[in-house]
Amino acid sequence: MRYLDPRADLTFKKIFGEHEDLVISLLNALLPLDDNHFVKEVNYIPVEMVPDNPLKKNSIVDVRCKDDQGRQFLVEMQMIWSEEFMQRVLFNASKAYVRQLDKHENYELLQPVYSLNLVNDIFAPDLPDYYHHYDMVNVLHTNKVIEGLHLIFVELPKFKPQSFSQRKMQVLWLRFLTEMGNVKKVPVEFMENPEVRKAVDILEESSYTEAQLNGYDRFWDIVRTERTYYSSARRHGIEEGRAEGRAEGRAEGRAEGRAEGRAEGRAEGRAEGELAGKLDMARKLKAAGVSNELIIQTSGLTKDQLDKIE
């Protein structure tokens, strides 16, 4: 039996955008919620229409829902990282937060917005963690938080279940997202959990129409094309940077060389001038009949230099 990849636009939306119990499980597993604030029930909020190219999403969110407390949850699967992605996430979360009220309502009614972003790319290579939680905090006292926006980014390629001690469901869902794309045999742990097993069943190829499967294949073609484009652009940028760096280095080297040459010339000129002055003084002292020993002591010249004076 063949299973589709859950990270594709088609399958991700079908699993988490059509089954409330599965998105609730995902949210409780991956969001920074304590036991008293777990999500219990949600209602889906309509999202914008998906464009032809699923990677050019602009302000599209894959899954948007609200729980019984009024908290909003935005869930997105991002296949390729781009520099503007964080700004887009902040924009979407802020827009959802602002839209809760009209001009006649009170700010006290505002509820938090959680943006959960699953990224199938590494965007923070300098950090060892795969889980990144951003809040609006006091810079000096980070325990002081302004409630409202919570941005969570998960770098899927960094996730290694054997290296961490996360909550069981967090491990299962992240394994599901990272392993089901090329699984030959479904892991036993997936089938033992009713929620993950339900998600596995949704991935069965036989559950989709031919048109849906064609769209699924087209999605991966676009991903490969975009990844090649970004890789090529990065390489081109690196090569340009190196060329510019070499040119700047040569220019700086020439400038530094000229500056050093001028400095050395001035130093050599001063030394030669000082020596000429000493020689002239020694010549006059010698003509006056002053002993060589006294001239050497007075002028600082060496015996060899003094002997060469005519």
C-alpha angles and dihedrals in degrees: 000000000000123000126200123231112267091213093068118104093244098049098038092055092045094051101041101019098053104033115063095191091057097049089046089054092048093049094049090048098048107027122085094250126142124222093268094055104044117139110258104175136002141193120210119241116211113253131204119281114274112247124231092261106053093198094058091066100151100183099349121133117198097216128012123181143155130217131218091271092056095252114146125220125199115192123188136175111209116190099188127031120230130179094247095051096093091051090051091050091050090048093051094047092047091048091052091048094050094045092063091082137043123206093274098056133087125253089228088074093063114116128200122272119215119200113196112191121186108197121196090202139063112253101161106049091161091063122071095207123090094199119073122183119188124192134164101259140166106265094222098034106037093181088071106086131179103222118226115076127046117180119192125185123187119195100209097193090059094054113110112170095201091058100054140055101216126152112290096247092048089056092046095050094045090047089049091053096045101038108036093070093076104014119144094185124022110243114251091235090062093053093046093059112073095212097048090042090055089052090049091053090052089058095060108123091223089066093070134075123239090253091053092049091050089052089048092054090046090054091058091046088056091047091053091047093049092046090052090049093051092045091050091047091050092049091047090050092049092050092048090048092051092049091048090046092052092048092048090046092053092047092048090046092053091047092047090046092053091047092048090047092052091048092048091047092052091048092048091047092053092048092049091048092050092049092049090052092051092048092050091050092048091050091055093046091048091051089051090058098253112157120257092239092057092045091053092049092047101043102033091231123142123245091251091053091048093049091057092060111104 
